[in-house]
Amino acid sequence: MTRGLIFSGRVLVELAAAGAARDEAYDVVQRRARDVAAGRTSDLKTALAKERLVKKYLPGKKLSACFRVDYYLRHVDDIFKRASVTD
């Protein structure tokens, strides 16, 4: 539904962690996110995969990994366990 826009922050963090200059990574991700939001491109992952900076620092599976929801859900079981503990 969001066409990948919810993953823009993760892509930015991963680009910087891989060695890209944060300012340049931010510009690329934001520009492509605006394109997606405006309907000029279909989804963020496809748009970013064409970018030179992204190809250099997050090629192939590394970019795909940024768009996996399981990264955000990895602690969900622990959270529910803590939430259900009663004193």
C-alpha positions in Angstrom: 0.0 0.0 0.0 2.8 2.4 0.7 4.8 1.3 -2.3 7.8 0.9 -0.1 7.9 4.4 1.3 7.8 3.1 4.9 11.3 1.6 4.3 13.0 4.8 3.3 14.5 5.3 6.8 16.0 1.8 6.9 17.5 2.3 3.4 19.1 5.6 4.5 20.6 4.0 7.6 22.0 1.0 5.7 23.5 3.2 3.0 25.3 5.2 5.6 26.4 2.1 7.5 27.8 0.7 4.2 30.0 3.8 3.7 27.9 6.2 1.7 28.0 9.9 2.7 24.9 10.5 4.8 24.0 13.7 2.9 24.3 12.1 -0.5 22.3 9.0 0.7 19.6 11.3 2.1 19.3 13.2 -1.1 19.0 10.1 -3.2 16.4 8.4 -0.9 14.3 11.5 -0.5 14.3 12.3 -4.2 13.2 8.8 -5.1 10.6 8.8 -2.3 9.1 12.0 -3.6 8.9 10.5 -7.1 7.0 7.5 -5.7 4.7 9.8 -3.7 4.0 11.9 -6.7 3.3 8.8 -8.8 6.3 9.3 -11.2 7.6 5.8 -10.4 5.9 2.6 -9.2 7.7 1.8 -5.9 10.7 2.9 -3.9 12.7 -0.3 -4.2 12.6 -0.3 -8.0 13.5 3.4 -8.1 16.4 3.1 -5.7 17.8 0.0 -7.5 18.5 2.2 -10.5 20.6 4.7 -8.5 24.4 4.6 -8.8 24.9 5.2 -5.1 22.6 2.4 -4.1 24.1 0.0 -6.6 27.5 0.7 -5.1 26.6 0.4 -1.4 23.5 -1.9 -1.4 23.7 -4.1 -4.4 21.0 -6.8 -5.0 20.1 -8.7 -1.9 21.4 -6.0 0.4 18.8 -3.5 -1.0 16.1 -6.2 -0.9 16.8 -6.9 2.8 16.0 -3.2 3.6 12.4 -3.9 2.4 11.7 -6.9 4.6 9.1 -6.3 7.2 10.5 -9.1 9.4 13.3 -6.8 10.4 10.8 -4.6 12.2 9.0 -7.6 13.7 12.0 -9.5 15.0 11.3 -8.6 18.7 7.5 -8.9 18.6 7.4 -12.1 20.5 9.6 -10.7 23.3 7.5 -7.6 23.5 4.3 -9.6 23.9 5.9 -11.8 26.6 6.9 -8.7 28.5 3.5 -7.1 28.1 1.7 -10.2 29.4 3.8 -10.5 32.6 1.7 -9.8 35.6 3.0 -8.9 39.0 
